[in-house]
Amino acid sequence: MVQLAPDSSERELPEIGFEPVLNSEEAAALLQIHPKTLQRMARQGAVPAFRIGDLWRFRASALDEWLRSVVSSKGHSCR
């Protein structure tokens, strides 16, 4: 029995850890703030964001990390 080498369509590619990005409305909903407020914060460099053309985009993981650092750096308690 002859085995043929797999063609390129059958080869398994390494899995890429791609995180979908959020638009301003989606990211603002996560943070429970208005999208325009979030866009202003992004322009000022206060939140982790990047632009694609004229549109702001956000990674949920970067926003989560930023929020945790802001809360812990201000020494807020739960009371």
C-alpha positions in Angstrom: 0.0 0.0 0.0 1.4 3.4 -1.0 0.8 6.4 1.2 0.8 9.8 -0.3 2.2 12.8 1.5 -0.6 15.0 2.8 -1.1 18.1 0.6 -1.0 21.6 2.1 -4.8 21.6 2.7 -4.5 18.6 5.0 -1.6 19.9 7.1 -2.5 21.2 10.5 -1.5 24.8 11.1 -0.4 26.0 14.5 -3.2 27.6 16.5 -2.9 31.3 16.6 -4.1 33.0 19.8 -6.2 35.7 18.1 -8.3 37.8 20.3 -11.2 39.6 18.5 -11.2 43.3 19.0 -14.2 45.3 20.3 -15.6 48.5 18.8 -16.3 51.5 21.0 -19.9 50.5 21.7 -19.0 47.0 22.8 -16.0 48.1 24.9 -18.1 50.9 26.5 -20.8 48.4 27.4 -18.2 46.2 29.2 -17.0 49.2 31.2 -20.6 50.6 31.7 -19.7 54.0 30.3 -20.8 56.0 27.3 -19.0 55.2 24.0 -18.1 58.9 23.6 -16.5 59.0 27.0 -14.5 55.9 26.1 -13.4 57.4 22.8 -12.3 60.6 24.6 -10.3 58.5 27.1 -8.7 56.6 24.2 -7.7 59.9 22.5 -6.1 61.1 25.7 -4.2 57.8 26.1 -6.0 57.0 29.3 -7.2 53.5 28.2 -5.4 50.9 26.1 -6.8 51.3 22.5 -5.7 51.6 18.9 -7.1 53.0 15.8 -7.9 51.3 12.5 -8.6 54.1 10.1 -11.0 56.5 11.9 -12.4 53.8 14.3 -11.2 53.0 17.8 -10.7 49.3 18.7 -10.1 47.7 22.1 -9.0 44.3 23.4 -11.1 43.1 26.3 -8.1 41.6 28.0 -6.2 44.9 27.8 -9.2 46.8 29.2 -9.5 44.2 32.0 -5.8 44.5 32.9 -6.1 48.3 32.8 -9.2 48.4 35.0 -7.5 46.1 37.6 -4.4 48.2 37.7 -6.4 51.4 38.1 -8.5 50.0 40.9 -5.6 48.5 42.7 -3.3 51.5 42.3 -5.9 53.8 43.9 -6.2 51.6 47.0 -10.0 51.3 46.8 -11.6 49.0 49.3 -14.9 47.2 48.9 -16.4 49.2 51.7 
